[in-house]
Amino acid sequence: MTAFNEQSRQLVSDTIARLQHEPGALLPILHGIQDALGYVPTEAVPMIAEGLNQSRAEIHGVISFYHHFRTTAPGKHTIQICRAEACQSMGARQLEGHAKAALGVDFHQTTADREISLEAVYCLGNCACSPSIRINDDVVGRVTPEKFDQLVEELKSQKLEVL
Amino acid sequence: MTVLKTKVYIPRDTTSLAMGAEQLAVEIAAEASNRGESVEIIRNGSRGMFWLEPMVEVETDQGRIAYGPVECKDIDSLFDQGFLGGETSHPLCQGLTEEIPYLKKQQRLTFARAGITDPVSLDDYQQHDGFKGLKKALQLDAQVIVDEVKASGLRGRGGAAFPTGIKWQTVLDAVATKKEPTDSDGQKYIVCNADEGDSGTFADRMVMEADPYMLIEGMTIAGLAVGATQGYIYLRSEYPIAHQILNEAIAKAEAAGFLGTNILDSGKTFQLEVRLGAGAYICGEETSLLESLEGKRGLVRAKPPLPAIVGLFGQPTVVNNVLSLAAIPYILAEGGQAYANYGMGRSLGTLPFQLAGNIKRGGLIELAFGLTLRELMEDFGAGTFSGRPIRAVQVGGPLGAYLPESQWDTPLDYEAFAAISAVLGHGGVVVFDDTVDMSQQARFAMEFCVEESCGKCTPCRIGSTRGVEVIDRIRNNENRAANLELLNDLCDTMIDGSLCAMGGMTPFPVNSAVQHFPEDFNQPNLKLSEQGA
């Protein structure tokens, strides 16, 4: 797991400085931090609170309200499985069960090798080609259990990206 | 000497990409170069015939010819059979795109350009009537613009169907608080609700990915109409492609003088910014959205005061759905009456229906109100994807009722749907075949509310959790009759005791499932393990 080091501290503080004067700056700041680090580290909370002149409780309250923000480092890849109705009508429940079994994790967990984090999502807007999943920023449609296995295999055989 | 290049269109919208359009574009370009063919690949938006995606179109003298769904393995045979010359013998050939019945039978006003143009090309946009509405609006008095929108009969396309013109009038009439006493005017805002969270809907996404300038133009006109100089598009974080395309379009529109300060040398200003949501369904509710834009938890606000009077940062604010704002350029360019000529009763204009779920031909169908659900599913959708009979249809997203066959002849119109305790909502239609277990769907409706309730109202926050438990007991055959009665009571409490539609409408899918599909609640000892996680 990436530790919160001097570099991440700098990044958080730069992000805050860049955005703190925008109206309604908190969500843009949280997105900025998560886009760069993969999550919003606990250490960032007092820094944001100070930058926006809010309490730490208020910042924590916002982070915990939104499903998108996470406070622990994700695996190398994030797979979201759509659980909403259009996907249900095309077998998303079976796909969800298969994915959990195949990866050996539940939602909001990361595989032991830190390769893949599994998340639930409610609609990716690809409802005419269900069931859908999202791998990092790419949506994939008409995902069968077999196709899921194949996609995971492709992810695992990719070369490690150097961050 | 310039060689005439054959234009090949390969969409870049989320669904096409999800079906492999990116790799396809790369490989078609490579194959063309291998064969010494001169092609220009244009990454257009989707036409919305999603069962044909990735749909490749080739421009010919007769018009654009469509091939789909194209996979990489088909590339060789397409080239061999001369698809660049418009040869139609290939099995994937769909003929002239405009003649495909699915598209030809539609009445496309909002989606007139979708899939035809390169979404971020300002030239394309202007060649297809783009900015006509804006140019007209720049000549008009604010009140005249609002009157035109009133005349169109446009009602909010987000789901609540509130008359857009009335909302704009309220904001126009509202006096904004000035920051400094010396300011000439206080700040008003235009907020576009692009938090399209309903399952089965993708019309907003299609607007943003296929025709973003139309939304930019609509919002700018709204700004002129009510005297707002700042706009925000609140976009859900689940739409990264739309985010990218919108930002590209905004930058280009600004550089070309269609947005920003001194729009088209008129002296008028309108600034526009995309703000990302963070995976909260509730932020599609307008007051929760405003809280989120202000950097807070998305807690629903009590109304009144209306956002039109006390909205974003306490200032008068228009909050409109993507489709409402996207309808504006047409209304201004062609006149409110031209728009009002479509539709029926008090549901005027067109509604982009979205056919999704277990359906053979899913996609976007823009039509005047008044078609029946059955026509939509059978004539356009051609039945289920699985080939099994349709059993239930959920219209209007996760808070919409499940409709049994006896209700499929209801005309798609706001009032007709209200009369059967259903909603049209944002026009999403999700089809289920006969393998669906409706008690499981009812349970999911409650579960979704547990997951997504903002927590402000007790009936929604706690009632949904109790709802899941009660439905589990019913499914498990524990005191079934008493628990069904309890569920009914609970639904009443949620309807009557919640501030917004989240708690107030979650009972719609639950009640409709119980009422229309009672047999699914009466099976002895359904196993709880079957209900998924």
Interface residues (C-beta under 8 A of the other chain):
Chain A: P23 G24 A25 L26 L27 P28 L30 H31 L52 G61 V62 F65 Y66 H67 H68 F69 A84 E85 A86 C87 Q88 S89 M90 R93 E96 G97 K100 D106 F107 V121 Y122 C123 L124 G125 N126 C127 A128 C129 S130 S132 R134 D137 D138 V139 V140 G141 R142
Chain B: T14 T15 L17 A18 M19 F50 W51 E53 E196 G197 D198 S199 G200 T201 F202 R205 S237 E238 Y239 P240 R275 L276 G277 A278 G279 A280 Y281 S292 L293 E294 G295 K296 R297 G298 F313 Q354 L355 A356 G357 N358 I359 G362 G363 F385 Q394 P398 G428 V430 V431 F432 D433 V436 Q441 F444 F448 E451 E452 C454 G532 A533
